[in-house]
Amino acid sequence: MDKRNFIKTISLATLASPLYAGALGDIFKDLPVNALAKTDDFWLKVRQDYKLKPEYINLESGYYNIIPTSTLNKMIEHAQMVNYEGSYYMRTVQWENKKRMAEKLASVVGCSPKNVVITRNTTESLDMVIKGMRWNKGDEAVFAEQDYGAMKDMFKQVAKRFGVVNKIVSVPNHPKSDDEIVELYANAITSKTKLLMVCHMINITGQILPVKKICDMAHQRGVEVMVDGAHCIGHFEVDIEALDCDYYGSSLHKWLAVPLGTGLLYVNDKHIDTLWPIFAEEPRESGDISRLNHTGTHPVYHDLSIENAIDYYNMIGGARKEARLRFLQEYWTSQVRDIPNIIVNTPKESHRACGIANVGIKGIEPSVLVERLMHDYKIFTVAIDYANVQGCRISPNVFTLTEELDVFVKALKEMAA
Ligand SMILES: Cc1ncc(COP(=O)(O)O)c(C=O)c1O
């Protein structure tokens, strides 16, 4: 089938009824999670809940997840309601509603609502922690060169401003064991280390790090741990309390598919009273996390959509979504790992990755690879070219079908040859 016909066929698949209209349906409800992960008929229904551009195959859900039409419509309804009520809404139930969203969110991420604030994104969440810690000259921070630029920049800023010394490690793309990773971070810690930042999932490769073990190791040395979970909530099942971290930040507009501009910050009880908030807030009772959540006026209807996105996520089921995303990644990576000239920059072991992976081709620069994928194969993805990662990041979504990944695998094989 040529590319144009393939894309047409995919759009014609609208003949399948959407998932949202019919909920799971008996046939699918009883299928074991791993069997459902491979059942395209079910995911074709999920696909009908989305409005997708037919011009290209979208394998770049990592930046922002397109939201299902049902969530989008709810957001529009919320915007209409807020616009109808105006200041009355803002002065009466705004904060009550935000609290309800935080409660619902807490139930998805395995922590108490008293430790959760809703922010705009991971950048706001984690920069508040880096910037808001009580630094002294000579204190040290540890993070990795594979971490996200915005947080690395904030560490550079606190280095300039407070004299913090940054220790930067490099995470291997194919670790031999959890111990190798834990040791890497442990070796960078000194008696002056105050904060360690670690990605729960490295965004450029999709590698999942052994965060609980890193937290245990760091706590034994008196070091606080801030986890960058930008890509984790709604992607695979996250239990923040089980990680025993000090801080956890995530973007809800990524895998939980909440409208743009929604994030989460988890702060352990120990730090609620001591962290400096981004925006000043009146002193509160000890342990009241709202001291960290002054926002100023902002699009509250985006926050209101958090519960709709969670309803959609729960309708699919967290375990089902995680299994499908991991299946899709392994579906394509397993076909190319052993092909000459193709380099998969993501670990093979299932527990070290989920939906995201990174692939490069020897002799082709990542930016050129991405251009050729779009121009020659109508596949949209993103180039990564720093640290030990040269390739394109592939992030399929619940609407991705295996036929689309077949086009991608064929493209890789042709280019590698
Ligand atoms: C690992 C990681 N951390 C932080 C961020 C920042 O997320 P946001 O732009 O939603 O603040 C991203 C964005 O892609 C990311 O991949």
The ligand as a Tripos MOL2 file, in Angstrom:
@<TRIPOS>MOLECULE
LIG
   16    16     1     0     0
SMALL
NO_CHARGES

@<TRIPOS>ATOM
      1 C1         12.1870   15.4510   31.3810 C.3       1 LIG1
      2 C2         11.4490   16.7480   31.1990 C.ar      1 LIG1
      3 N1         11.4130   17.5980   32.2240 N.ar      1 LIG1
      4 C3         10.7530   18.7690   32.1390 C.ar      1 LIG1
      5 C4         10.0850   19.1290   30.9970 C.ar      1 LIG1
      6 C5          9.3880   20.4470   30.9350 C.3       1 LIG1
      7 O1          8.0180   20.2570   30.7670 O.3       1 LIG1
      8 P1          7.1030   21.5280   30.5470 P.3       1 LIG1
      9 O2          7.5720   22.2200   29.3170 O.co2     1 LIG1
     10 O3          5.7280   20.9690   30.4360 O.co2     1 LIG1
     11 O4          7.3020   22.3880   31.7450 O.co2     1 LIG1
     12 C6         10.0990   18.2850   29.8990 C.ar      1 LIG1
     13 C7          9.4310   18.6560   28.6500 C.2       1 LIG1
     14 O5          9.4310   17.9940   27.6580 O.2       1 LIG1
     15 C8         10.8010   17.0590   30.0050 C.ar      1 LIG1
     16 O6         10.8570   16.2180   28.9830 O.3       1 LIG1
@<TRIPOS>BOND
     1     1     2 1
     2     2     3 ar
     3     2    15 ar
     4     3     4 ar
     5     4     5 ar
     6     5     6 1
     7     5    12 ar
     8     6     7 1
     9     7     8 1
    10     8     9 2
    11     8    10 1
    12     8    11 1
    13    12    13 1
    14    12    15 ar
    15    13    14 2
    16    15    16 1
@<TRIPOS>SUBSTRUCTURE
     1 LIG1         1 GROUP 0 **** ****
